[in-house]
Amino acid sequence: MSRVLVTGVGGAKVGGIGQKIVENLLSANVPVRAMFWKRDPLADELEKKGAQIVEGDLTNLTDVHRAIEGCDYIYFGMSVSASIS
């Protein structure tokens, strides 16, 4: 079955949409890889539900290549912020 990469899952605003998409895909037994900038409790929760978790920065090409490897589809969501803390 095709694996789906969902980016921006950890963000407070955009991530809320990504989280719901991950949960819906998992409910449909679709393999999901969820990309987080930093691992957090939500990542742990989604991993327990069956998502594969990958950490990375969407502005770093190496991280993006690693995240998309083996995925057939991507749902792209990314917050835009003047600073990252």
C-alpha positions in Angstrom: 0.0 0.0 0.0 1.2 3.5 -0.7 2.8 5.5 2.1 1.7 9.1 2.6 4.0 11.8 4.1 2.2 14.5 6.0 4.4 17.5 6.8 3.9 20.3 9.4 2.0 18.0 11.8 3.5 19.5 14.9 2.5 23.1 14.4 -0.3 24.7 16.5 -2.4 26.0 13.6 -1.3 24.2 10.4 -0.4 21.2 12.5 -3.9 20.8 13.7 -5.0 20.0 10.1 -2.0 17.7 9.6 -2.8 15.8 12.8 -6.4 15.2 11.7 -5.2 14.0 8.3 -2.7 11.6 9.9 -5.5 10.2 12.2 -7.9 9.9 9.2 -5.3 8.0 7.1 -4.4 5.7 10.0 -8.1 5.0 10.5 -8.3 3.9 6.9 -5.2 1.7 7.4 -3.0 3.8 5.1 0.7 3.8 6.1 1.6 7.3 7.2 4.9 9.1 7.9 4.4 12.3 9.9 7.1 15.0 9.7 7.8 17.1 12.8 10.3 19.9 13.1 11.0 18.6 16.7 9.7 15.5 18.3 7.0 16.3 20.9 4.3 14.5 22.9 1.9 14.6 19.8 4.6 12.7 17.8 4.7 10.1 20.5 0.9 9.8 20.5 0.7 9.4 16.7 3.5 6.9 16.7 1.6 4.8 19.2 -1.4 4.9 16.8 0.8 3.6 14.0 2.4 6.6 12.3 6.0 6.6 11.4 7.6 9.7 12.8 10.4 11.7 11.1 12.1 14.8 12.4 13.3 17.4 10.0 13.3 21.0 8.8 11.4 21.6 5.6 14.0 24.2 4.6 16.7 21.6 4.7 17.0 19.6 1.5 18.7 16.7 3.1 15.9 16.4 5.7 13.2 16.6 3.0 14.9 13.9 0.9 15.1 11.7 3.9 11.4 12.3 4.8 10.0 11.6 1.3 12.1 8.5 0.6 9.7 5.6 0.2 6.5 7.8 0.1 4.2 7.8 -2.8 2.1 10.8 -1.8 2.6 14.0 0.2 0.3 16.3 2.1 2.3 19.5 2.4 1.6 21.8 5.3 4.1 24.4 6.6 3.7 27.2 9.0 5.5 30.5 8.2 7.1 32.2 11.1 9.6 35.1 11.4 11.4 33.1 14.1 11.5 29.6 15.3 12.0 28.9 19.0 
